[in-house]
Amino acid sequence: MWRDLWIYAKAVVWRWASVATGVVVSLGLLISQAFDVAIPRWVFGDAAIVGVLVAGFLAWRDERRKLAPREVAPKEIDPDMELRRPQFEKEITKLTPPQEDVLRYVVQVGDADAIQLRERFFGEQGKSVSPHDADLLLTDLADARGLLEVKEKSNAYGRYRIKSVWKKLLIEWAAPPTPVDKRIADKAKALRRALAANFELWPQQNPGTLDDLVSWAHKVSRGYAVTEPAFRELVDLRAEASRRVYGAVGAARAAYDDATDIINPVVMRTMEIVGDQTNPARVAEATVSLPKAVGLVRECLAVLDRLTRNGL
């Protein structure tokens, strides 16, 4: 504390000296001397008091500015990338984990063929994959997804490279995770477990009957105390995350919000639905709307899965 008081006192003295010898005070003294006007002592006393107050404020302002967070310049945005991003992310979400791994490898090495994949990529992982199966992964990424293109056809299996139109986005997507990406991935894993627990009564399939759907909706709503804070934390963290993780967090949150918008009204009217099966309108509403909510939560889980894989 004493050190802080000493620093503040020095700042006030320095500021008071600058005020006392400032332009206004100096000009007043010059005028009094030029016109031989006697300035009462109380004026100097009041000026000294005002000077101390002003110096105290200026010292406080200077220290506050030192502690204030620096403004961070917004990241440069490539309009061409942002225009293509929606279609790119749509194709990325369709990839299987093996396709994601192969695509990331091709982005890192520049180009690859089936033999290279079998011997270097899969071989280093201790996996046995035939050249034919490796080539199918590459051709599917090129023909079905449009993310790769043929570089040359010098043997039975073509060599593939990044498709130029997706180059910047693929490099961004395959970049090593940042520390914040890893934190988000860890938290996304815990959040996924909490959401997946709602399906524990139907591990292999979705709830089908009306009673099952309503029971599932209640399980989801009872978990809000855990899932809502977890999503808020992910959204707060994503400002410092890489662009690919930023987009995945937004997609997961959007799917979750859309699901809860469906679930909440049904949960509020649960007694009417379960207690009065003769109400066709309410039964039909729940029967139609809740499967959509189930699909949205499944979509959210899929994004969290991808976020966990890509963030680590």
Buried (B, 14 or more C-beta within 10 A) or exposed (E): EEEEEEEBEEBBEBBBEEBBEEEEBEEBEEEEEEEEEEEEEEEEEEBEEEBBEBBBEBBBEEBEEEEEEEEEEEEEEEEEBEEBBEEBBEBBEEBEEEBBBBBBBBBEEEBBBBBBBBEEBBEEEEEEBEBEBBBEBBBBBBEEBBBBBBBEEEEEBBBBBBBEBBEBBBEBBBBEBBEBBBBBBEBBBEBBEEBBEBBEEBEEEBBEEBEBBBBBBBBBBEBEEBBEEBBEBBBEBBEBBBBBBBBBBBBBBBBBEBBBEBBBEBBEBBEEBBEEEEEEEBBEBBEEBBBEBBBBBBBBBBBBBBBBEBBE
